[in-house]
């Protein structure tokens, strides 16, 4: 999605855009923020949207920068977080030059590396990494390619239980598009970049980061299916949650 499209969903953001922090039942995001918290440090939320994690950051860091491509989303965030005087709001396109905010001790980036356009995504990845101070940490959440494959498998199983033969069950389950080899899988019809854990580790290593933790941020099957059947249990769909430290 581009700036104008994000502006259009600003007032309906909570209804239309999946809330990762609210569904982080293990508390991985909160735990990471609390672990690196310091009143002498700077935290940045890249792609902050309407500010779901800004109160958490503002309560643990001296200065917080809320960065987003959508001025409309930033306006909603600023109104919602008015009680926190230590937040600065920055309108910036992360696919272009990094400007308007300093490097942070902690950079939080939740489902911002989603763009299916490789050139735009490369800019976002580059500017995300450059936003972290040397010695600072990146806390990253991205869609998992393995989870998309698992959801497809569950759809195949569901189709077969509804009486389809195996070949038809597979055809009906496979999302449209030919970008699977590059991790491009549709979400609600929108081509969306998904990642392997190894891909993230390689991307960050060449940009001067050491990955300290990679975990599954798991969700219920109701995030993938309407009224999922009782037999559809673990393993569950997930995003990748990653913590990395910049060493150079």
For each residue, the residues with C-beta under 8 A, 3 or more apart:
1: 5 6 190
2: 5 6 69
3: 6 7 69 70 71 93
4: 7 8
5: 1 2 8 9
6: 1 2 3 9 10 68 69 70 72 73
7: 3 4 10 70 71 72 73
8: 4 5 72
9: 5 6 12 13 16 17
10: 6 7 13 50 70 72 73 75 76
11: 72 76
12: 9 15 16
13: 9 10 16 17 49 50 73 76
14: 17 19 50
15: 12
16: 9 12 13
17: 9 13 14 49
18: 23 111 223
19: 14 22 23 52
20: 23 24 29 52 110 111 141 217 239
21: 24 29 52 53 56 110
22: 19 52
23: 18 19 20 219 223
24: 20 21 27 28 29 30 217
25: 218
26: 215 217 218
27: 24 30 31
28: 24 31 32 215 217 241
29: 20 21 24 32 33 53 56 108 110 139 141 241
30: 24 27 33 34 56
31: 27 28 34 35
32: 28 29 35 36 137 139 243
33: 29 30 36 37 43 53 56 57 60 106 108 139
34: 30 31 37 60
35: 31 32
36: 32 33 41 105 106 137
37: 33 34 41 60 61
38: 41 60 61 62 105
39: 61 62
40: 62
41: 36 37 38 61 62 63 104 105 106
42: 61 62 63 64 65 102 103 104 105 106 133
43: 33 57 60 61 63 64 65 104 105 106 107 108
44: 64 65 67 101 104 106 107 108 131
45: 48 51 53 54 57 64 65 66 67 108 109
46: 67 94 107 108 109 112 127 128 131
47: 67 68 69 94 109 110 111 112
48: 45 51 52 53 54 66 67 68 73 74 77
49: 13 17 52 68 70 73 77
50: 10 13 14 73 76 77 80
51: 45 48 54 55 66 76 77 78 80 81
52: 19 20 21 22 48 49
53: 21 29 33 45 48 56 57 108 110
54: 45 48 51 57 58 64 66 77 80 81 84 87
55: 51 58 59 81 84
56: 21 29 30 33 53 59 60
57: 33 43 45 53 54 60 61 64 87 106 108
58: 54 55 61 64 81 84 86 87
59: 55 56 84
60: 33 34 37 38 43 56 57
61: 37 38 39 41 42 43 57 58 64 86 105 106
62: 38 39 40 41 42 86
63: 41 42 43 86 88
64: 42 43 44 45 54 57 58 61 84 86 87 88
65: 42 43 44 45 87 88 90 101 102 104
66: 45 48 51 54 74 77 78 81 87 88 89 90
67: 44 45 46 47 48 90 92 94 100 101
68: 6 47 48 49 73 74 77 90 91 92
69: 2 3 6 47 91 92 93 94
70: 3 6 7 10 49 73 74 91
71: 3 7 74 75 91
72: 6 7 8 10 11 75 76
73: 6 7 10 13 48 49 50 68 70 76 77
74: 48 66 68 70 71 77 78 89 90 91
75: 10 71 72 78 79
76: 10 11 13 50 51 72 73 79 80
77: 48 49 50 51 54 66 68 73 74 80 81 89
78: 51 66 74 75 81 82 87 89
79: 75 76 82
80: 50 51 54 76 77
81: 51 54 55 58 66 77 78 84 87
82: 78 79
83:
84: 54 55 58 59 64 81 87
85:
86: 58 61 62 63 64
87: 54 57 58 64 65 66 78 81 84
88: 63 64 65 66 101
89: 66 74 77 78
90: 65 66 67 68 74 100 101
91: 68 69 70 71 74 100
92: 67 68 69 96 98 99 100 101
93: 3 69 96
94: 46 47 67 69 98 112 123 124 127 128
95: 115 119 120 121 123 124 127
96: 92 93 123 127
97: 127
98: 92 94 101 127 130 131
99: 92
100: 67 90 91 92
101: 44 65 67 88 90 92 98 104 131
102: 42 65
103: 42 130 131 132 133 136
104: 41 42 43 44 65 101 107 131 132 133 136
105: 36 38 41 42 43 61 133 135 136 137
106: 33 36 41 42 43 44 57 61 136 137 139
107: 43 44 46 104 128 131 132 136 137 138 139
108: 29 33 43 44 45 46 53 57 139
109: 45 46 47 112 113 128 138 139 140 141
110: 20 21 29 47 53 140 141
111: 18 20 47 114 141 142 143 239
112: 46 47 94 109 124 128
113: 109 121 124 125 128 140 142 193 195
114: 111 121 142 143 192 193
115: 95 120 121 124 193
116: 121 179 184 191 192 193
117: 120 121
118: 121 122 182
119: 95 122 123
120: 95 115 117 123 124
121: 95 113 114 115 116 117 118 124 125 193
122: 118 119 125 126
123: 94 95 96 119 120 126 127
124: 94 95 112 113 115 120 121 127 128
125: 113 121 122 128 129 203 207
126: 122 123 129 130 207
127: 46 94 95 96 97 98 123 124 130 131
128: 46 94 107 109 112 113 124 125 131 132 138 140
129: 125 126 132 138 204 207 208 209 246
130: 98 103 126 127
131: 44 46 98 101 103 104 107 127 128
132: 103 104 107 128 129 136 137 138 209 246
133: 42 103 104 105 136 246
134: 208 246 247 248
135: 105 245 246 247
136: 103 104 105 106 107 132 133 245 246
137: 32 36 105 106 107 132 212 243 244 245 246
138: 107 109 128 129 132 204 209 242 243 244 245 246
139: 29 32 33 106 107 108 109 241 242 243
140: 109 110 113 128 200 240 241 242 243 244
141: 20 29 109 110 111 217 239 240 241 242
142: 111 113 114 193 194 195 200 239 240 242
143: 111 114 147 148 185 187 192 193 194 195 239 240
144: 147 148 194 195 196 197 216 238 239 240
145: 148 149 183 185 194 195 196
146: 149 150 196 238
147: 143 144 150 151 194 237 238 239
148: 143 144 145 151 152 175 185 194
149: 145 146 152 153
150: 146 147 153 154 235 237
151: 147 148 154 155 224 237
152: 148 149 155 156 173 174 175
153: 149 150 156 157 173
154: 150 151 157 158 221 224 225 232
155: 151 152 158 159 172 173 225
156: 152 153 159 160 166 169 170 173
157: 153 154 160 161 169
158: 154 155 161 162 225 229 232
159: 155 156 162 164 168 169 172 173
160: 156 157 163 164 165 166 169
161: 157 158 229
162: 158 159
163: 160
164: 159 160 168 169 172
165: 160 168 169
166: 156 160 169 170
167: 170 171
168: 159 164 165 171 172
169: 156 157 159 160 164 165 166 172 173
170: 156 166 167 173 174
171: 167 168 174
172: 155 159 164 168 169
173: 152 153 155 156 159 169 170
174: 152 170 171
175: 148 152 185 186
176: 186
177: 180 184 185 186 191
178: 181
179: 116 182 183 184 185 191
180: 177 183 184 185
181: 178
182: 118 179
183: 145 179 180 193 194 195 196 199
184: 116 177 179 180 191 192 193 194
185: 143 145 148 175 177 179 180 191 192 194
186: 175 176 177 189 190 191 192
187: 143 190 192
188:
189: 186
190: 1 186 187
191: 116 177 179 184 185 186
192: 114 116 143 184 185 186 187
193: 113 114 115 116 121 142 143 183 184
194: 142 143 144 145 147 148 183 184 185
195: 113 142 143 144 145 183 199 200 240
196: 144 145 146 183 199 200
197: 144 200 201 214 240 242
198: 201 202
199: 183 195 196 202 203
200: 140 142 195 196 197 203 204 211 214 240 242
201: 197 198 204 205 211 214
202: 198 199 205 206
203: 125 199 200 206 207
204: 129 138 200 201 207 209 211 242 244
205: 201 202 209 210 211
206: 202 203
207: 125 126 129 203 204
208: 129 134 246 247 248
209: 129 132 138 204 205 244 245 246 247
210: 205 244 245 247
211: 200 201 204 205 214 242 243 244
212: 137 243 244 245
213: 241 242 243
214: 197 200 201 211 240 241 242
215: 26 28 240 241 242
216: 144 238 239 240 241
217: 20 24 26 28 141 238 239 240 241
218: 25 26 236 237 238
219: 23 223 224 236 237 238 239
220: 223 228 236
221: 154 224 225 228 232 233 236 237
222: 225 226 227 228
223: 18 23 219 220 237
224: 151 154 219 221 228 237
225: 154 155 158 221 222 228 232
226: 222
227: 222
228: 220 221 222 224 225 232
229: 158 161 232
230: 233
231:
232: 154 158 221 225 228 229
233: 221 230 236
234:
235: 150
236: 218 219 220 221 233
237: 147 150 151 218 219 221 223 224
238: 144 146 147 216 217 218 219
239: 20 111 141 142 143 144 147 216 217 219
240: 140 141 142 143 144 195 197 200 214 215 216 217
241: 28 29 139 140 141 213 214 215 216 217
242: 138 139 140 141 142 197 200 204 211 213 214 215
243: 32 137 138 139 140 211 212 213
244: 137 138 140 204 209 210 211 212
245: 135 136 137 138 209 210 212
246: 129 132 133 134 135 136 137 138 208 209
247: 134 135 208 209 210
248: 134 208
